[in-house]
Amino acid sequence: MSKTTLPNLENRHILGELTWPEAGQRFKEVDVALLPVGAIEQHGPHLPLDTDAFDAAYLCEMVARQCPAPRPLVLPLIPYGVSYHHDEFPGTLSISNDTLANLVYDVGMSAARNGIKKLLIINGHGGNGPTLNYAAQMINRDARIFVGVDSGETSDVDIDALAETENDVHAGEVETSTTLAIRPELVKMDLAEAAVPSFDSHYLNFSSQRGVSWYAYTHRISHNGVMGDPTKASAAKGQRMWELMIEHLVTLVEDLKNLPLNEIYQRRY
C-alpha cells in the first residue's frame, strides 16, 4: 500500500479514533455528523451520575452502527450540561448556558469547516434543550448548514405508550428502564423510590400536551431527586425504548444523507 492510499473507511464512524488523513477521507464520503451532549448530575439514589452523558453517546454509537455505509461521523461527547437545578444534590457538575452554547457553536462551526453539512445534536439532558436550540440557530446562521437537535423526541410518542407513569421526566420509569437494559450493574433497584410530581394546574404538568415550559430547582419538587416512578421500570421496557429511538434516528440520518441542502430547504436556501 502506498503512503497516499487509505483502506476502506466507510464503516469507521468514531471521529476521535481516526488519523487526520483518515478523517479527511471520511469527510469526503459523508456530510452528516452526530454530536452527543449530556450532563453529569444526580439521578436519584439509584442511577449513576453520568446517565445523560452515557445515554447520548450510546445512542449516537448505536445509530451510526446501524446505518449502512457510509456511516455518519460521531463526534466526541460533550459530557457536561446545564444542571444548576440539581445543584443541591452532591455529584452534580453544571456549566452555564453561555459556556455550553459557545462550546457547541465552536464545535459545530469547526465541523462545518471540515465539510459537515448536516449536524444532528443528540441531547441526553432535557435541561440542555433551550441552550442547544440557541446554539443550533447560531451555527445555521453563520455556517449555513442544516442543524437539528434531537433527544429521542423522534420516538417520544412511542416511548410514552410504553410507560405507565405520568410526569415521568427524571430518573423515573423511562430512564431506569433504559439503564437497566444496557447497564444493569449500575442500577440500585433496592433504592428506587417513586416521587411523581403533582401540580395544582395541569398546565404545569411536564407530560401535558398543553403544558408550558417552566423551570424550578429539583429539591423543591422532589425529596430524592426523582420525578417519576422507577419502581415500574424493567429491562424489557428499556430495550424496546432503545430500539424505538435508534430506529427512528437511523431513518432520520438516512433521510439526511440522501438529501442535498437545497432540497432540505425546499430549494430556497
C-alpha positions in Angstrom: 0.0 0.0 0.0 1.4 3.4 -0.9 1.6 6.2 1.6 -1.3 8.1 -0.1 -3.6 5.1 -0.3 -6.0 4.5 2.6 -8.1 1.4 3.3 -11.9 1.4 3.0 -13.0 3.6 5.9 -16.7 4.0 5.2 -17.7 1.9 8.2 -15.3 3.8 10.6 -17.5 6.3 12.3 -15.8 7.4 15.6 -14.1 10.6 14.6 -11.7 10.6 17.6 -10.3 7.2 16.6 -9.2 8.4 13.1 -6.0 9.9 12.0 -6.1 13.2 10.1 -5.7 11.6 6.7 -8.4 9.1 7.6 -10.7 11.9 8.8 -10.1 13.8 5.6 -11.3 10.8 3.6 -14.3 10.3 5.7 -15.4 13.9 5.4 -15.4 13.4 1.6 -17.6 10.3 1.9 -20.3 11.6 4.3 -21.5 15.1 5.3 -23.6 14.0 8.3 -22.3 14.1 11.9 -23.8 13.3 15.3 -22.8 15.4 18.3 -23.7 13.8 21.7 -24.3 16.2 24.5 -25.1 15.0 28.1 -24.8 16.0 31.7 -23.2 14.9 34.9 -26.0 15.2 37.5 -27.9 13.4 40.2 -30.4 10.8 39.0 -31.9 9.8 42.3 -30.3 7.4 44.8 -30.4 4.5 42.3 -28.9 5.7 38.9 -25.4 6.8 38.1 -24.5 10.5 37.7 -23.4 10.0 34.1 -26.7 8.6 32.9 -27.4 11.5 30.5 -23.9 11.7 29.1 -23.6 7.9 28.6 -27.0 7.6 27.0 -26.3 10.4 24.5 -23.0 8.8 23.4 -24.6 5.3 23.4 -27.5 6.5 21.2 -25.1 8.1 18.7 -22.9 4.9 18.6 -25.9 2.6 18.0 -27.4 4.8 15.4 -24.1 5.0 13.5 -23.6 1.3 13.7 -27.0 0.5 12.2 -26.7 3.0 9.3 -25.5 1.5 6.0 -22.2 2.8 4.7 -21.1 5.4 4.6 -22.0 5.8 8.2 -22.4 9.2 9.8 -19.5 10.5 11.8 -19.9 10.5 15.6 -18.1 13.5 17.2 -16.7 13.3 20.7 -19.2 13.5 23.6 -19.7 16.8 25.4 -20.4 15.3 28.9 -21.3 18.4 30.9 -24.6 20.3 30.7 -26.9 22.9 32.2 -27.8 21.2 35.5 -27.9 24.1 38.0 -31.4 22.9 39.1 -29.8 19.8 40.6 -27.0 21.6 42.5 -28.4 20.7 45.9 -27.6 17.0 45.2 -23.9 16.0 45.6 -22.1 15.0 42.4 -23.9 17.4 40.0 -21.4 19.2 37.9 -23.0 22.0 35.9 -21.9 24.5 33.3 -23.6 27.7 32.3 -25.9 28.2 29.3 -23.3 30.5 27.8 -20.5 28.0 28.2 -22.4 25.2 26.7 -23.8 27.3 23.8 -20.4 28.6 22.9 -18.8 25.2 23.1 -21.4 23.6 20.9 -21.3 26.6 18.5 -17.5 26.3 18.1 -17.6 22.5 17.6 -20.4 22.9 15.0 -18.6 25.7 13.1 -15.4 23.6 13.1 -17.3 20.6 11.8 -18.7 22.7 9.1 -15.3 23.9 8.0 -14.3 20.2 7.7 -17.2 19.6 5.3 -20.1 18.6 7.5 -23.3 20.0 6.0 -25.9 18.2 8.3 -25.2 18.2 12.0 -27.5 16.4 14.4 -27.0 17.4 18.1 -28.1 14.4 20.2 -29.2 15.8 23.6 -29.2 13.4 26.6 -30.5 16.0 29.1 -33.7 18.0 28.9 -32.2 21.0 30.7 -29.9 21.5 27.8 -32.7 21.9 25.3 -33.1 25.7 25.2 -29.3 26.2 25.1 -28.7 23.7 22.3 -31.6 25.1 20.2 -29.9 28.5 20.5 -26.5 27.1 19.5 -28.1 25.3 16.6 -29.7 28.5 15.4 -26.3 30.3 15.5 -24.5 27.5 13.6 -27.2 27.5 11.0 -27.0 31.3 10.7 -23.2 31.5 10.4 -22.2 28.2 8.7 -25.4 27.9 6.6 -25.7 24.2 7.2 -28.5 22.1 8.5 -28.5 21.7 12.3 -31.1 19.8 14.3 -31.5 18.9 17.9 -32.9 15.6 19.0 -33.1 13.8 22.3 -35.1 10.8 21.3 -38.1 13.1 20.5 -38.4 11.4 17.1 -39.9 8.5 19.1 -41.4 10.2 22.1 -44.9 9.2 21.2 -43.9 5.5 21.0 -42.0 5.7 24.2 -44.8 7.4 26.1 -47.0 4.5 25.1 -44.7 2.0 26.8 -44.5 3.9 30.1 -47.2 3.8 32.7 -46.2 6.9 34.7 -47.5 10.4 34.1 -44.9 13.2 34.7 -42.1 10.7 34.4 -39.3 13.1 33.4 -36.2 12.3 35.5 -34.8 9.1 37.0 -38.2 7.5 36.8 -39.7 4.7 34.8 -38.2 5.6 31.5 -34.6 6.4 32.5 -34.4 3.5 34.9 -35.7 1.1 32.2 -33.2 2.3 29.6 -30.4 2.0 32.1 -31.5 -1.5 33.2 -31.3 -2.5 29.5 -27.7 -1.5 28.9 -26.0 -1.1 32.3 -28.0 -3.1 34.9 -24.9 -3.4 37.1 -25.1 0.3 37.9 -28.8 0.4 38.9 -29.6 0.1 42.6 -33.3 -1.0 42.4 -33.3 -1.6 46.2 -33.0 2.2 46.5 -35.6 3.1 43.8 -38.5 5.0 45.2 -41.4 6.7 43.4 -41.6 10.5 43.6 -44.2 11.5 40.9 -44.7 15.3 40.8 -48.2 16.7 41.0 -49.3 20.3 40.4 -52.5 22.2 41.1 -52.6 23.4 37.4 -52.4 20.8 34.7 -50.6 23.4 32.5 -47.6 22.8 34.8 -47.5 19.0 34.2 -44.3 18.1 32.4 -46.1 15.5 30.3 -49.1 17.6 29.4 -49.6 18.4 25.7 -50.8 21.8 26.8 -48.1 22.3 29.3 -45.8 25.4 29.3 -42.1 25.4 29.7 -41.1 26.3 33.2 -38.1 25.9 35.5 -37.5 25.1 39.1 -35.0 23.7 41.5 -35.4 19.9 41.7 -35.1 19.7 45.5 -38.3 21.9 45.8 -40.2 19.3 43.8 -38.6 16.0 44.9 -37.0 14.9 48.1 -34.8 12.3 46.4 -34.2 13.8 43.0 -36.6 11.5 41.2 -39.5 12.8 39.2 -41.3 9.7 38.1 -41.7 6.1 39.3 -38.6 3.9 38.8 -40.3 1.0 40.6 -42.2 0.4 37.4 -39.1 0.1 35.3 -37.9 -3.1 33.6 -35.0 -4.0 31.3 -37.6 -5.3 28.7 -39.2 -1.9 28.5 -35.8 -0.2 28.3 -34.7 -2.5 25.4 -37.8 -1.6 23.4 -37.4 2.1 24.1 -33.8 1.9 22.8 -35.0 0.1 19.7 -37.5 2.8 19.0 -35.1 5.6 19.5 -32.4 4.0 17.4 -34.8 3.0 14.6 -36.3 6.5 14.2 -32.9 8.2 14.3 -31.4 5.8 11.8 -34.3 6.7 9.5 -33.7 10.4 10.0 -30.0 10.1 9.4 -30.6 8.1 6.2 -33.0 10.8 5.0 -30.4 13.5 5.6 -27.7 11.5 3.9 -29.8 11.4 0.7 -31.0 15.0 0.8 -28.8 17.8 -0.5 -29.2 21.1 1.3 -31.2 22.7 -1.4 -33.9 20.0 -1.1 -34.0 20.2 2.7 -34.7 23.9 2.4 -37.1 23.5 -0.4 -34.7 25.0 -2.9 -34.9 28.4 -1.2 -31.7 28.3 0.8 
